[in-house]
């Protein structure tokens, strides 16, 4: 229920790992978290992959003609084995001659050439910008707003067909409907056939308006606002709701508030923290959801939000976490450990369990979950992500610690 509290846990990171930063871009794919660019005391151009199961960071290549340069306030989304990065370049004569779009092949771990096509010879492609939003609806990436030097806040609305890499401009005001207008440093999420957009900056003024865009009839609808004026916040889709965290009413006033909007009841609620569990103050951070409840449902079917049927047959799969032989191995289900037992136990896991089941090496997960029972996990195509505990990760943001490992917090909602 929306009124249930949440648990916040800091996750200390050990080297090698990215340095602390803000105005970076993050996304998750197949159980891994990807972090690109941002700022510390300068603009950054490094690219990292974080394995949640292994609790390990791997630095990926970000060089070559197809790779982006140093970026900040850019966007990054995942779709069918590829990461799509847009915007974030420093403005120069060079930025006006190209579309700021880069594509990363997750399987082969390399950047692939892709400048995007236009839907017609007369069409244009979006130019460089910062502080925009990007979401994936079906096979389309939607990009709204952003900030450009000289022009300021933008109200441009673009779609990229991820199958054909063709750009096209969207209006939404053809029928006289109101529109969100120019803005940057706002948030946006996708749910079923709609994109939901909140807050941000119009010029120098913080906003708290809330909008939905329907991809079926291409119309905007102004919805009831809930949180105060915010910019530099982050939002994700969680089950049938949107979670919105952090940001601030100004650049120098980071917030620790967590808000939840129910798509079914159309209501906002502020989510409290459990006693002794304090959320961090964060602005210009990134949020990434892991687990079945954070899987996108952008086709209107609701299939991604449904739980695994109780009578579903378990399947064998290859262990992705420890070196194994070429034969398939069995998995055991995860069950919550008693907090009292966990707090007092410093013993190593049973070697027999380690050999026959996936063990979460991430300390945060290990405190809450362990291998138990003699059942197999239902692994759909070996997707570990579907069996991770539902967790929201908050990565980086201001205030940040210069020359320190990236700040990572874990948030878990208690559900009745």
Secondary structure, 3 states (H helix, E strand, C coil): CCCCCEEEEECCCCCCCCECCECCEEEEECCEEEEEEEECCCEEEEEEEEECCCCEEEEECCCCCCCCCCCCCCEEEEECCEEEEECCCCCCCCHHHCCCEEEEECCCCEEECCCCEECCCCCCCCCCCECCEEEEECCEEEEECCEECCCEEECCEEEEECCCCEEEEECCCCCCCCCCCCEECCEEEEECCEEEEEEEEECCEEEEEEEEEECCCCEEEEECCCCCCEECCEEEEECCEEEEECCECCCCCEECCEEEEECCCCEEEEECECCCCCCCCEECCEEEEECHHHCCCCCCCCHHHCCCCCCCCCCCECCCCCCCCCCCECCCEEEECCHHHHHHCCCCCCHHHHHHCCCCCCHHHHHHEEEECCCCCCCHHHCHHHHCCCEEEEECCECCCCCCECCEEEEEECCC
